[in-house]
Amino acid sequence: MNRSAYGLAAAALLVGSVPLVMAARSLDRPAHQEASKLRLAGDGAPFGAALPSVRIGEVRSFGGAMLCVTTTAVTITSVAPVDPAGGFAVQAWGVRPNPFRSGGVGLGAEPKPLAAFPAFGHTPVSGRCSDDSQSFELGVQVAKPGTATATTHGLRVDYTSNGKAGSMVVPMTIQLCAAGDHTGHCGQ
């Protein structure tokens, strides 16, 4: 083989090996981790509560929404009402491990600020949806700022997972009924 033919054969070998080297390097890279999704544990059916004769500025804390993740932990960044009316606002929120797995009870609807329940905090939700007992309870503190009935038709929960933002809606209707309001769920 003459020198130029040898050089071309070596160059072809080098050029031909580049894709193999690149393919080997791509296998060494860490696999891209998909963002986890936050979900409502259980059947996801809508639920809620109507509380009669709630006074202006009266604080209530609600729980009962059990959340889980599809793969890895997520960090909740905000909780806001969906289609609020009457000035309904979420004043505070937090999560805690499912209280039922240790023989406890859910938050329900309490006439206290969420801070009265120290187990609720801004910790990552890590319970996998494949095991509902590992879910986390979402707690929210809400108030009625005026004389009208204050209502939300769900809670939008924003979160991050692996650097990506996500959002989900908890189908939880809450009505803080004005004194004398006997319409709709307030009248039941």
N, C-alpha and C positions, 0 to 999 in steps of 0.2 A: 504494500500500500504506500503510495507516495505521501509526502508530507502534507499537501493540501487536502487530499482525500481523508487522511487521518484527522486533520483539523476539523473538516466538515462532519465527520462521524462523531468526534468528541463534542462539537457544538450541538449536533442533533441530540446526543445523549443528554447534554446539560439542559437544552431547551425542553426535551421530552420529560426530564425529571422535575422540572419546576412545578407542574400541576400536582405531581405526587407529593412534593414537599409541602405545597400549599394545602393540599387535602389533609395531610398529616397534622399540620398546625391547626387547622380548623377543628379537628377532633380533640386537640389539647385545650381549646378554649372552654371556659365554663358554659354549660348550656344556658340559653336565655330562659329566665324564669318568668313565667306568665304572672300577671297580676291576679290575685285572689279576688273573688267576688263575695260581698257581704249579702247574706240572705236571712229571711225570716225562718226560724226553725219551725218544724211541724207542717201543718197543711197550708199555712199562709192565708187562711180565711180572715176577712175583715172582722174587727171587733172594736169595742169602745165603751164609753160610759157617758151618761148625762148626770150631772150633779145639780140638785135643786138649790135655789136660793143662795147662790154664791155672792158674797159681798164684794164691793169695789175694792180692788187691791188684795183680796184674799188669795193666799198662795196655796196651791195644791200640787202634790207630787203623784205622778202616775208611773206604773210599771206594767209588767206583764208581757212585753214584747221580747221574745227570746230570739237572739241573733246568733248566727253561725257563719263560718267561712268555708269556701269551697276547697282551698288548698292551704295557704299560709296566712299568718296573722295580718289583720288590717288595723289601721289607726283611724278612728272616727275623728273628723275635724270640725264638724258642725251638725246641729240638729235644728230644723226649722219647720214651722207649720206649713201644710199644703192647703191652699185656698182658705186662708183664715178669714174670719168675720168677727166683728165686734171688738177688734183690737187684740184678739188672741195672740199671745206671744210665748215662746219658749224662753224662759229666763236662765235655766241651767239644765245640764244633762250629765249623765255618767253611765257607766256599765259596771256590772259585777258578775262573777261566775254564777251560773244557774243555782239559785238557792235550794231548789228541790233535790238536787243530787246529794245534799248533806242534811236532808230532813227539814230544811227551812221552808219559808213561804215566800211567795212573790210580793212585790211592793203593793200592788193594787192601786187604790186611790186614797191618799192620806192628806189631811189638812195640815201638813208640815212642809218646811223647805226640804229640798233634796239633801242639803248638808246635814240634816238630822239623821241621815242614814249613811254612816261613814264608809260602808263597804262599796258605795258607788264612787267611781273615779274615772279618770281619763286614761285607762289602761288599754292596751291593744286587745282586740277580740281575736281569740285564737282557737276557740272550739270548732271542731270540724262538723260540717253538716251531716256527715255520714254517721254521727253519733249525737243525737239531739240532747243527751244528758250533759254533754260538754259545752252547751250553748252558754251565752252570756245574756243577762237581763238588761234591757235598756230602761233607764229611769229618766223622767223629765220633770222639771219644775215649771209650772205654768201659773198665770194669773189673769184675772179679768180686770182691765183697767178702767172700765166705765160702767154705766148702768145697764147697757145692752147685754144680751146673752153673747158670750164669746165662744167661737167654735173653730175647730180645725177638722179637716177631712182626711188627715193623714200626717205623717211626720217624714220629711225628707232627711235622710241621713247621708251626709257626704263623708267620704273616707279616702285614704290613700293606701296603696298596696304596691310594694316594689317600685316606688317612685311614680306610680300612675294614679290619677284621680278617678274615683268612681262615685256613684250615687245610687241609692235605692229608696223606695217609699215603704214605710210601715203603714199598713191599712188600718190605722187606729183613729177612730173618730172620738173627739173629746168635746163635750159641751159643758161650759160653765154657765148654768142657767141663771138668768136674772130673777129676782124676787117677783112672783106673780106670773112668770112665763109658763104657761101650761100648753104650749104648742109643741108639735113633734115629739121628740124624745124627752124634752123637758116636762111634758105633761104625763109621762108614764110613771 
